[in-house]
Amino acid sequence: MTSKPASRLFSRLTPSTERTLVDVLRTERAGGILLLIGTVAALIFANTGLQGFYENLSEFTIGPHALHLDLSIADWAKDGLLAIFFFVVGLELKREIVAGELRKPSTAIVPIVAAVGGMAVPALLYVLSNLGPDGSLQGWAVPTATDIAFAIAVLAVVGKWLPNALRAFLLTLAVVDDLLAIIIIAVFFSSDLSFLWLGAAIACIVAFGLLIRKGWASPFLLFPIAFAAWAFMHASGIHATIAGVALGMMVPAVARAGERTSLAEHWEHVWRPVSAAVAVPIFAFFAAGVTINADAVSDLVSSPVAHGVILGLVVGKPLGIVLATWLVATFTRAQLDRGLSWLDVTGMGLLAGIGFTVSLLIGDLAFGGENAEVVKLSVLTASVLAAALGAGLLGARDRFYRRLYERRSTPVPLPANRMAKPHELGKSVGVDPAEVGIEEAPEEKGH
């Protein structure tokens, strides 16, 4: 009886994931740069003579009192603009579940388990760091998130030669990570729940989905319904960004007759630049403005909250992701794809420790004014450390894959009277045939 061949971790990509990967790599790099610009601008404003203007601008209130929409500019960025970011997350989730890597259990198990491990271990490290009397357990969720914009931007700079499957692993992992973060926000950071407004929000979301399925996709019709869903969700006590996710999940992810791509994939292509280049950088500008002085550094060094956040993102994220992936490879038939190593997975785990956007959001929800400054500074510090460590390791792996490619491309010197056999190609340039997916030839028998 012939046994089934072992499946490979991070090997094949669905056509939908390949298209999305190219799209993400094209837009998120610019978005990551703009996100960095927004962060640097916030730090400049918060640490110069512009600090007063920055604080007044952040606290300036605008909007109608109805439905509690008289919000500060900073809250509009956090609750309003980030709804666009979460709408794109909802589109990604729908596409991945229907047509992407999360469609089949065999391909979904790795990023799901890795994302769970990448959340559980950071949360555990945070809790262990805050068990003392000076600690605060309410921030356990802060180091559990991954900022895909920053991570992809770093990867685009240092990972030109890395295998595409490894890049797609980071993308899919981040999508699952976002889903878990959404669940955490909805479950643990809802207050004064109003079922009346929640019902109104759900009704708008259902109407949004039904209209799309009927083919009525005019923005003049859908945008007012989407805004109403967001406003009602905000009034319900559940964080308003959840409405963005729910609306994204209502968009069809299967192409209809005569369509080249599904509506979810099309809208993801349209809205991703708005999210990456507008919504998230503006949110970062208002969220990352922390004053850096001797007192702030002292708090960073002494605060258990800061220790938990930094340990969770820099150590917990890669440890949880690698451990979870190793468990999948050990207790199932899955194996790492040929040519990949656990160093590659570790490098991706380190990049996943860039928690920035969602970590800042959860930190603000968890602490409000209390410990807000130290949480911001610890998230910034951890994200910089994770980016530097991940870039260093993946940069070294990128150079390895480049040398490997160049060695494979070297002409094979052979006698003029015969051609190379497949199993000789790898050996002739010093490459293990198994590493490039070539099976060893059977021993030749005499005639």
Disulfide bonds with the S-S distance in Angstrom:
none
